[in-house]
Amino acid sequence: MVHYLTLYLPPDKYNLYYNFMKNNRSRTIKNKTDKSTEKTKNKNISTDKQTKKSNQTSGKLFVRKNNEKDKLYKPTTPYKPHHKKKKSEPLKENDGSIRLNRYIANAGICSRREADKLIEAGVIKVNGKVVTQLGTKVFPGDKVMYGEQTLSAEKLVYILLNKPKDYITTADDPQGRKTVMELVKNASRERIYPVGRLDRNTTGLLLFTNDGELATKLTHPKNNIKKIYHVVTDKNVSKTDLQKLKQGIELEDGFIKVDDIQFVGNGSNKRDIGVEIHSGRNRIVRRMFEHLGYKIIKLDRVMFAGLTKKDLPRGKFRALTQQEINFLKMI
């Protein structure tokens, strides 16, 4: 490009001007290059400071040093400090063993606590040897004896029956009367027993199981297992007599009172009564009303230990659900 001043210069001055402009242009380009290099260095220094600060605070950015230069990178996964892995212990094999007291309870002899007493008394034998040490375990194939009786740890079974009339609560009747065992003979292969009892003319809920520990818990007076009965009397019951039953009366075998007693529904039928009681004495509800001059025409147990007759017709049975079993064991 020709500068406009060169048009007015004499020929002898032109070469001097050209050399001057050439040198001046080289210095200008060099100065610009130096300034650009200095800005780049300042920018790199600022970036390094920010990187170090970020490393100290967040721990997400790191500087990896190589032989040539530092490289800034961001990992795809969060940093985790390295720890030596502990060697995992080998899992213990399930050898099928079971504590002796539980084995005895599962056999339906008694509860585990009572089984401990039998073990300490020296009346339990395992494979022909007397065992008195608590916590002893038995294995599949071991022979456990209680006196002359050989025990077997059966699968625990829980059956709920809606008992009809004219069946007595016993495993065997010498007089040949109908028993509740006839109603549940096809309920399971395991041998089960009734928990508590209902007399011949009483209907309603009756539990069967081979779980001796649970049976003891549900029948022991100290556990106050709640039962609700629907009572129908031969005549109207006065409010005064209801109050007497609630406050308590004296029978031939001691003092007794109900936990709650009310007329069923709106109370218009004075012969229809609901009774809540926890006592397990023999024929206790009938004897309480008879003491006050009433005769019970109908007695139906509608609730036992939280179990109800819902969807269970008279004379039929069903297995308890796992939720119901867990509830009974928490009582």
Long-range contacts (C-beta under 8 A, 24 or more apart in sequence): 47-72, 95-139, 96-139, 96-140, 97-137, 97-138, 97-139, 98-137, 98-138, 98-153, 99-135, 99-136, 99-137, 99-138, 100-124, 100-126, 100-131, 100-135, 100-136, 100-137, 100-138, 100-144, 101-134, 103-138, 103-144, 103-151, 103-153, 104-144, 104-146, 104-151, 104-212, 105-211, 105-212, 105-213, 106-153, 106-154, 106-156, 106-210, 106-211, 106-212, 107-144, 107-146, 107-151, 107-152, 107-153, 107-154, 107-210, 107-212, 108-154, 108-191, 108-193, 108-210, 108-211, 108-212, 108-215, 109-146, 109-151, 109-212, 110-212, 110-213, 110-216, 111-212, 111-213, 111-216, 111-217, 112-213, 114-216, 118-146, 123-147, 154-190, 154-191, 154-210, 155-190, 156-209, 156-210, 156-211, 157-187, 157-188, 157-190, 157-192, 157-208, 157-209, 157-210, 157-211, 157-319, 158-207, 158-208, 158-209, 158-211, 158-214, 158-319, 158-320, 158-324, 158-325, 158-328, 159-184, 159-187, 159-188, 159-192, 159-207, 159-208, 159-209, 159-317, 159-318, 159-319, 159-320, 160-205, 160-206, 160-207, 160-208, 160-307, 160-312, 160-317, 160-318, 160-319, 160-320, 161-205, 161-206, 161-207, 161-208, 161-316, 161-317, 162-203, 162-204, 162-205, 162-206, 162-309, 162-312, 162-313, 162-314, 162-315, 162-316, 162-317, 163-198, 163-202, 163-203, 163-204, 163-205, 163-206, 163-315, 164-203, 164-314, 164-315, 165-200, 165-201, 165-203, 166-200, 166-201, 167-200, 168-199, 168-200, 169-194, 169-196, 169-197, 169-198, 169-199, 169-206, 170-197, 180-206, 180-208, 183-315, 183-317, 184-208, 184-317, 187-317, 187-319, 195-219, 196-280, 197-282, 198-301, 199-282, 199-283, 199-286, 201-299, 202-299, 202-300, 202-301, 203-298, 203-299, 203-300, 203-301, 203-314, 204-229, 204-230, 204-299, 204-300, 204-301, 204-302, 204-304, 204-309, 205-301, 205-302, 205-303, 205-304, 205-307, 205-308, 205-309, 206-301, 206-304, 207-304, 207-305, 207-307, 208-317, 214-328, 214-329, 217-328, 217-331, 218-305, 218-328, 218-331, 219-280, 221-278, 221-279, 221-280, 223-331, 224-278, 225-278, 225-280, 225-304, 225-305, 225-331, 226-259, 226-276, 226-277, 226-278, 226-303, 226-305, 226-306, 227-276, 227-277, 227-278, 227-301, 227-303, 227-304, 227-305, 228-274, 228-275, 228-276, 228-301, 228-302, 228-303, 229-274, 229-275, 229-276, 229-277, 229-285, 229-299, 229-300, 229-301, 229-302, 230-264, 230-272, 230-273, 230-274, 230-298, 230-299, 230-300, 230-302, 231-272, 231-273, 231-274, 231-275, 231-285, 231-289, 231-296, 231-298, 231-299, 232-271, 232-272, 232-273, 232-296, 232-297, 232-298, 232-299, 233-271, 233-273, 233-289, 233-294, 233-295, 233-296, 233-297, 234-271, 234-294, 234-295, 234-296, 234-297, 235-271, 235-294, 236-270, 236-271, 237-263, 237-270, 237-271, 237-273, 237-289, 237-294, 238-270, 241-292, 241-294, 242-273, 244-292, 245-275, 245-288, 245-292, 249-288, 249-291, 249-292, 251-287, 251-288, 251-291, 253-281, 256-281, 256-284, 256-288, 258-288, 305-331, 306-331
